[in-house]
Amino acid sequence: MAAGGFCKLPNGTVVVALNLPTPTSPVAHPDAAPVRILVHAANRARALTRLRNLGMRAVYLRGNAAPPTPDEITAVLHHPDGLIWRTDSEAATPPELWRPIRSLLRRPAPSSPSGV
């Protein structure tokens, strides 16, 4: 279960914010930091469906413990895909920039066996 929350906008759409412990397998990336993902969609169910369609199958939103801040809402509304992320570390100075979700889900190229 992911911590997070949502905010309903005046036009009826919602912005969902999720804090995920790690975007990929901890075995593949043991030093991966937690991430904060923002999704703009027509409703909460569609926002979560967008993430599940990208391969994040076990993403659920229960409650509204960590809703998006006004700055986060502005960031996701100005992004053409409406789906962005950044590492969730308060100690980062200067704050990290928001990135498109494609950069999070990009897999490293498989390495060829040596000596072949």
N, C-alpha and C positions, 0 to 999 in steps of 0.2 A: 504494500500500500504506500502511496506517495503522499507526502505532505503537500499542501497547496491550498488553492482557493480560486474564487472566480469573482468577476465583477460584471454586472449587467449594465450595458451602455444605454443611453437614451433612445437609440434607434432600434433596440430590441436584441441586438447581438450581444455576445458575451466574450470576455477575455478570460481564459483559464490559465493559471500559473501553477506549475508543478515542480516540486523539488524532488529529484530522483537521486538515489544514492550513487549510482554509477550507470552510464548509458549503455555499457557493454559488459561482457563477462568480466568479473574481477580477476579471473585466472589469466585472461588475455592481457589485461591492463591493470596490474596490481596497484599502481600509483594513481589511478584515475580519480579525479576529484568529483564531488557531487555537482550536479548541474541543475540549473533553473530553466525550465522550458515554458515559453509563452505561446498560446494558441488563440487565434481570433477565429470564431465560428458563429454560426447562427444560434446554436444552443450548446449546453454542456455536453450532451450526448454526442453531438457531431464533432466537437473538439476532441473528445477522447477517441472517437472513431478515427479521426485523422491520424492520431498517434499510433493507434493499433494497426492501421494500414501501412505504417512505416516500419513495422516489426516490433514495436514496443507493446507486446501482447498483455502483460500483467499490469497495466496502468489503470488505476481506479482513483476516483476523487471522492473522499468522504469528509464532509464538513467544509468549513471555510476558514481554516486556521491561519493560512498565509495567503491572503488575496493579493492580486497584483497592485503595485504602487502606481500612482499617476504617471511617473516617468516610464514605467514598464508598459503601461497601456499605450502611451504615446509612441514608444518604440515599435511595438507590434503593429499598431495601426498604420505606421508609415512604411512598413516592410511589405513588398508586393506579394509575398507568399502568405503572410500572416502567421508564420511559424518560425520562431527564433529561439536561441539558447545562449547561455554563457555559464561559466563555472560559478558555483554558488559559494563564494568565499568572501566574507565580510572584510578579511584582512588584506585583500588585494588593493594595492595603491600604486598607480591610479586604477580606478575600476576598469574591468575588462569590457571590451565592446561586445555588443550583441552580434551573433553570427547566424547565418541561415542554417536550417536543420540539415541540409545536404552535407555540410562539413562535419557534422557530428556522426552521421551514419556512414560516411565514406570508409570503406574497408581498406586496409593497407594491401598493396599488391603482394600476391604470393611470391615468396622467394623460391628460385629454382635450386634444386639440390646441387651442392658444390661438387665439382669434378665432372660434371656432365657437359 
